[in-house]
């Protein structure tokens, strides 16, 4: 779970990949404390006065500073806070670090476990409701195509955010077409609304994309 700069579900796979990389991290070269005694400006020289990044894993004792790249080779200087010496590691490690909070936000729009028995959709004046009962999906007066509904649910669960536009709870919804949404899609289990998606208009330069938001969240994305 992201807690700063906002509270939002995190991309678990990215977090786990970094934790595994930290556990497996090995140095390719080392500058010992004895060697650093003759380099009084070492912290500045290797980029630790203003580190590129820092990684702290609370409760584990891991506190890593990432300095500058080595002059040659695909390597970077790192320093473990509280430990003498500087290490050189493969710069591929940097690819696991997020540049912005959005890099570690869960990209999936929906997060429910499949226990759904009602789907409602509204587009303009058109409204339809699907109910799952006795092992099959039904419209109010007829049986629905279960294969197509299963495909709809699969594609819905796989929807991912292309870009986070804003998290401002006071954002004007009108420019995104969300004040009066083009479509509303909700998924319910008994009386519990699992998710309700509001779909707005497309960006002027990309008709294949639409703005959207979950009803109970302030985040707007495309």
C-alpha positions as CSV (number, residue, x, y, z in Angstrom):
1,X,0.0,0.0,0.0
2,X,1.4,3.4,-1.0
3,X,1.1,5.8,1.9
4,X,3.0,8.8,0.6
5,X,2.4,11.1,-1.3
6,X,-1.1,9.6,-1.4
7,X,-2.8,6.5,-0.1
8,X,-3.3,4.1,-3.0
9,X,-2.9,0.3,-3.6
10,X,0.6,-0.4,-4.8
11,X,1.9,-2.5,-7.6
12,X,2.8,-5.6,-5.6
13,X,4.9,-7.2,-8.3
14,X,7.2,-4.2,-8.5
15,X,7.6,-4.0,-4.7
16,X,8.4,-7.7,-4.5
17,X,10.9,-7.5,-7.4
18,X,12.8,-4.8,-5.5
19,X,12.8,-6.7,-2.3
20,X,14.1,-9.8,-4.1
21,X,16.8,-7.7,-5.8
22,X,17.9,-6.3,-2.4
23,X,18.1,-9.8,-0.9
24,X,20.2,-11.0,-3.8
25,X,22.3,-7.8,-4.2
26,X,26.0,-8.4,-4.6
27,X,28.8,-6.0,-5.2
28,X,31.2,-6.2,-8.1
29,X,33.9,-4.0,-6.6
30,X,34.6,-2.4,-3.2
31,X,36.3,0.7,-2.0
32,X,37.3,0.0,1.5
33,X,37.2,2.3,4.5
34,X,41.1,2.3,4.5
35,X,41.1,3.4,0.9
36,X,38.7,6.2,1.6
37,X,40.9,7.7,4.3
38,X,43.0,9.4,1.6
39,X,39.8,10.8,-0.2
40,X,38.3,13.4,2.1
41,X,35.7,14.4,-0.5
42,X,34.6,10.9,-1.1
43,X,31.0,11.5,-0.2
44,X,30.8,14.3,-2.8
45,X,33.0,12.4,-5.3
46,X,30.8,9.3,-5.4
47,X,27.5,11.2,-5.3
48,X,26.3,10.6,-1.7
49,X,26.0,14.2,-0.7
50,X,23.0,14.3,-3.0
51,X,22.1,10.7,-3.7
52,X,20.3,9.7,-6.8
53,X,18.0,7.6,-4.6
54,X,17.8,6.0,-1.2
55,X,16.1,2.8,-0.2
56,X,15.1,2.0,3.4
57,X,13.3,-1.2,4.4
58,X,12.0,-0.6,7.9
59,X,12.5,-3.4,10.3
60,X,15.2,-5.0,8.3
61,X,18.1,-2.7,8.8
62,X,18.4,-2.0,5.1
63,X,19.3,1.7,4.4
64,X,20.9,2.0,1.0
65,X,22.1,5.2,-0.7
66,X,22.6,5.3,-4.5
67,X,25.3,7.6,-5.8
68,X,26.7,8.3,-9.3
69,X,27.5,6.0,-12.1
70,X,31.0,4.7,-12.5
71,X,33.1,6.5,-15.2
72,X,33.1,3.3,-17.3
73,X,30.9,0.3,-17.4
74,X,27.2,-0.2,-16.5
75,X,27.8,0.2,-12.8
76,X,26.8,2.5,-10.0
77,X,28.2,3.4,-6.5
78,X,26.1,2.5,-3.5
79,X,26.7,2.9,0.2
80,X,25.0,1.1,3.1
81,X,24.3,3.6,5.8
82,X,26.2,2.8,9.0
83,X,28.7,0.6,7.2
84,X,32.2,1.7,6.2
85,X,33.2,1.5,2.5
86,X,31.5,2.0,-0.8
87,X,30.3,-0.7,-3.2
88,X,30.0,-0.9,-7.0
89,X,26.9,-2.8,-8.3
90,X,25.3,-3.4,-11.6
91,X,23.3,-0.3,-12.7
92,X,20.4,-2.6,-13.8
93,X,19.3,-2.3,-10.1
94,X,18.2,1.3,-10.8
95,X,15.5,0.0,-13.2
96,X,13.7,-1.4,-10.2
97,X,13.4,2.0,-8.4
98,X,10.4,4.1,-9.0
99,X,11.0,7.6,-10.5
100,X,7.5,8.8,-9.4
101,X,4.8,7.6,-7.1
102,X,2.8,6.6,-10.2
103,X,5.4,4.0,-11.1
104,X,4.4,2.0,-8.1
105,X,0.7,2.5,-8.2
106,X,-1.4,-0.6,-8.9
107,X,-2.3,-0.2,-12.6
108,X,-5.4,-2.4,-12.4
109,X,-8.6,-0.4,-12.2
110,X,-10.7,-3.2,-10.6
111,X,-9.7,-5.2,-7.5
112,X,-12.4,-7.8,-6.8
113,X,-12.1,-11.5,-6.5
114,X,-14.8,-12.5,-9.0
115,X,-17.7,-12.9,-6.6
116,X,-20.2,-10.9,-8.7
117,X,-23.9,-11.6,-9.2
118,X,-25.1,-8.3,-10.6
119,X,-23.8,-6.1,-13.4
120,X,-25.5,-2.8,-14.2
121,X,-24.6,-0.5,-17.1
122,X,-26.0,2.9,-18.1
123,X,-25.2,4.8,-21.2
124,X,-27.4,7.8,-21.8
125,X,-31.0,6.7,-21.4
126,X,-30.1,3.0,-22.0
127,X,-29.9,0.9,-18.8
128,X,-29.5,-2.8,-18.5
129,X,-29.0,-5.2,-15.6
130,X,-27.5,-8.7,-15.6
131,X,-28.1,-11.0,-12.7
132,X,-26.3,-14.3,-12.0
133,X,-28.6,-16.9,-10.6
134,X,-28.8,-20.7,-10.6
135,X,-25.5,-20.9,-12.4
136,X,-26.2,-18.6,-15.3
137,X,-26.5,-14.9,-16.2
138,X,-30.0,-13.5,-17.0
139,X,-31.4,-10.3,-18.3
140,X,-34.8,-9.3,-16.8
141,X,-36.8,-11.3,-19.3
142,X,-34.3,-13.7,-20.9
143,X,-31.2,-15.8,-20.4
144,X,-28.0,-14.0,-21.3
145,X,-25.0,-15.3,-23.3
146,X,-22.8,-16.7,-20.5
147,X,-19.8,-16.9,-22.8
148,X,-19.9,-13.3,-23.7
149,X,-20.5,-12.3,-20.0
150,X,-17.5,-14.3,-18.9
151,X,-15.4,-12.6,-21.6
152,X,-16.7,-9.2,-20.5
153,X,-15.7,-9.9,-16.9
154,X,-12.2,-11.2,-17.9
155,X,-11.5,-8.1,-20.0
156,X,-12.9,-5.9,-17.2
157,X,-10.6,-7.4,-14.6
158,X,-7.6,-6.9,-17.0
159,X,-8.3,-3.1,-17.6
160,X,-5.2,-1.1,-16.6
161,X,-4.6,2.6,-16.2
162,X,-2.6,4.2,-19.0
163,X,-1.9,7.4,-17.2
164,X,-3.0,8.9,-13.8
165,X,-4.4,12.4,-14.6
166,X,-5.1,13.8,-11.2
167,X,-5.8,12.8,-7.6
168,X,-7.3,16.2,-6.5
169,X,-10.6,15.5,-4.8
170,X,-11.7,19.0,-5.8
171,X,-10.9,18.5,-9.5
172,X,-13.4,19.8,-12.0
173,X,-15.0,16.7,-13.6
174,X,-16.5,18.5,-16.5
175,X,-13.3,18.7,-18.7
176,X,-13.0,14.9,-18.4
177,X,-16.7,14.3,-19.3
178,X,-17.3,12.8,-15.8
179,X,-19.7,15.4,-14.4
180,X,-22.3,13.6,-16.5
181,X,-20.6,10.4,-17.4
182,X,-20.9,8.8,-20.9
183,X,-21.3,5.5,-19.2
184,X,-21.6,4.0,-15.7
185,X,-20.7,0.4,-15.1
186,X,-21.2,-1.2,-11.6
187,X,-20.5,-4.7,-10.2
188,X,-22.4,-5.9,-7.2
189,X,-22.4,-9.0,-5.0
190,X,-25.7,-9.2,-3.2
191,X,-26.2,-5.7,-1.8
192,X,-22.4,-4.9,-1.7
193,X,-21.3,-2.6,-4.6
194,X,-17.8,-3.9,-5.4
195,X,-16.9,-1.2,-7.9
196,X,-18.7,1.5,-9.9
197,X,-16.8,2.9,-12.9
198,X,-17.6,6.3,-14.4
199,X,-16.5,6.7,-18.0
200,X,-16.1,10.1,-19.6
201,X,-15.0,11.5,-22.9
202,X,-11.9,10.8,-24.9
203,X,-8.9,13.2,-25.0
204,X,-9.0,15.3,-28.1
205,X,-5.8,13.8,-29.4
206,X,-6.6,10.2,-28.7
207,X,-10.0,8.8,-29.5
208,X,-9.0,5.3,-28.5
209,X,-8.6,6.3,-24.8
210,X,-11.3,7.6,-22.4
211,X,-11.1,9.3,-19.0
212,X,-12.5,7.3,-16.1
213,X,-12.7,7.1,-12.4
214,X,-14.1,4.9,-9.7
215,X,-17.1,6.5,-8.0
216,X,-15.6,6.2,-4.5
217,X,-12.1,7.5,-5.4
218,X,-10.8,10.9,-6.3
219,X,-8.2,9.6,-8.8
220,X,-9.0,10.3,-12.5
221,X,-7.1,8.4,-15.1
222,X,-7.1,7.4,-18.8
